[in-house]
């Protein structure tokens, strides 16, 4: 198996979050073969950059992908996050920001 992937860890986390609304940090970490702390760091990066909105839902967090935002790549500004997620995941995550069409997923606090 190759020791590299086409997608960054951040892109892979966005795909996981968009695909499984109930995903937890430990599930993200297992899928990426990283620690829960690394998974939490990636989620934090995505939240701070505005690509994911985090909201508290009881003891867990829920994450909402901001599918309408442009990609952070200088050469790909014409594409949105949602369009790329839709292409990679085979979903309609490239919507106009409506909650029914935007990608969402859940996660856990880092310490739980």
RODREN-812145 format. One line per field, with one value per residue (C-alpha): x, y, z; residue in three letters; residue number from 1. Coordinates in steps of 0.25 Angstrom, whole numbers, always signed. Each point is the difference from the previous one (the first is absolute). Layout:
<nodes>
X <- c(X / ...) .
Y <- c(Y / ...) .
Z <- c(Z / ...) .
type <- c(ALA / ...) .
seq <- c(NUM / ...) .
</nodes>
This chain:
<nodes>
X <- c(+0 / +5 / +6 / -8 / -14 / -5 / -9 / +6 / -4 / -9 / -7 / -2 / -6 / -10 / -4 / -2 / -8 / -9 / -2 / -4 / -7 / +2 / +15 / +9 / +14 / +4 / -6 / +7 / +13 / -2 / -3 / +12 / +9 / +3 / -1 / -13 / +8 / +4 / -14 / -5 / +11 / -5 / -14 / +5 / +7 / -12 / -9 / +10 / +1 / -15 / -2 / -7 / -10 / +0 / -12 / -2 / -11 / +0 / +13 / +4 / +3 / -6 / +7 / -6 / +9 / -1 / -2 / -2 / +15 / +10 / +12 / +12 / +9 / +4 / -2 / -14 / -7 / -12 / -4 / -6 / +2 / -13 / +2 / +13 / -7 / -12 / +10 / +8 / -11 / -10 / -10 / -7 / +9 / +2 / -13 / -3 / +2 / -14 / +0 / -6 / +11 / +12 / +9 / -1 / +6 / +2 / +12 / +5 / +7 / +15 / +0 / -12) .
Y <- c(+0 / +14 / +8 / +13 / +4 / +10 / +7 / +7 / -4 / +12 / -3 / -15 / +5 / +9 / -12 / -8 / +11 / +2 / -15 / -4 / +10 / -9 / -1 / +2 / +4 / -14 / -5 / +12 / -4 / -15 / +3 / +9 / -9 / +12 / +3 / +7 / +12 / +1 / -2 / +11 / +9 / -1 / +2 / +13 / +5 / -2 / +7 / +12 / +1 / +1 / -13 / -7 / +6 / -7 / -1 / -6 / -12 / -5 / -6 / -1 / +10 / +1 / +6 / +6 / +1 / +14 / -6 / +14 / +5 / +0 / -10 / +6 / -4 / +13 / -7 / -6 / +12 / -3 / -13 / -1 / -9 / -6 / -3 / -8 / -7 / -4 / -5 / -8 / -5 / -2 / +9 / +13 / +8 / +11 / +7 / +15 / -1 / -5 / -9 / -12 / +1 / +4 / -11 / -3 / -9 / -2 / -2 / -1 / +9 / -3 / -5 / -9) .
Z <- c(+0 / -3 / +11 / -5 / -4 / -10 / +11 / +12 / +14 / +1 / -13 / +5 / +13 / -8 / -8 / +13 / +6 / -12 / -2 / +15 / +8 / +13 / -2 / +13 / +1 / +3 / -13 / -8 / +7 / -4 / -14 / -2 / +9 / +9 / +14 / +6 / +3 / -15 / -4 / +10 / -6 / -14 / +4 / +8 / -13 / -8 / +10 / +2 / -16 / +0 / -9 / +12 / +10 / +14 / +9 / +13 / +0 / +14 / +4 / -15 / -11 / -13 / -12 / -12 / -13 / -6 / -14 / -7 / +3 / -10 / +0 / +7 / -12 / -8 / -13 / +3 / +5 / -10 / +8 / +13 / +11 / -2 / -15 / +3 / +11 / -9 / -10 / +9 / +9 / -11 / +8 / -2 / +10 / -10 / +3 / +3 / +15 / +3 / +12 / -8 / -11 / +8 / +6 / +15 / +10 / +15 / +8 / +14 / +10 / +0 / +14 / -1) .
type <- c(UNK / UNK / UNK / UNK / UNK / UNK / UNK / UNK / UNK / UNK / UNK / UNK / UNK / UNK / UNK / UNK / UNK / UNK / UNK / UNK / UNK / UNK / UNK / UNK / UNK / UNK / UNK / UNK / UNK / UNK / UNK / UNK / UNK / UNK / UNK / UNK / UNK / UNK / UNK / UNK / UNK / UNK / UNK / UNK / UNK / UNK / UNK / UNK / UNK / UNK / UNK / UNK / UNK / UNK / UNK / UNK / UNK / UNK / UNK / UNK / UNK / UNK / UNK / UNK / UNK / UNK / UNK / UNK / UNK / UNK / UNK / UNK / UNK / UNK / UNK / UNK / UNK / UNK / UNK / UNK / UNK / UNK / UNK / UNK / UNK / UNK / UNK / UNK / UNK / UNK / UNK / UNK / UNK / UNK / UNK / UNK / UNK / UNK / UNK / UNK / UNK / UNK / UNK / UNK / UNK / UNK / UNK / UNK / UNK / UNK / UNK / UNK) .
seq <- c(1 / 2 / 3 / 4 / 5 / 6 / 7 / 8 / 9 / 10 / 11 / 12 / 13 / 14 / 15 / 16 / 17 / 18 / 19 / 20 / 21 / 22 / 23 / 24 / 25 / 26 / 27 / 28 / 29 / 30 / 31 / 32 / 33 / 34 / 35 / 36 / 37 / 38 / 39 / 40 / 41 / 42 / 43 / 44 / 45 / 46 / 47 / 48 / 49 / 50 / 51 / 52 / 53 / 54 / 55 / 56 / 57 / 58 / 59 / 60 / 61 / 62 / 63 / 64 / 65 / 66 / 67 / 68 / 69 / 70 / 71 / 72 / 73 / 74 / 75 / 76 / 77 / 78 / 79 / 80 / 81 / 82 / 83 / 84 / 85 / 86 / 87 / 88 / 89 / 90 / 91 / 92 / 93 / 94 / 95 / 96 / 97 / 98 / 99 / 100 / 101 / 102 / 103 / 104 / 105 / 106 / 107 / 108 / 109 / 110 / 111 / 112) .
</nodes>
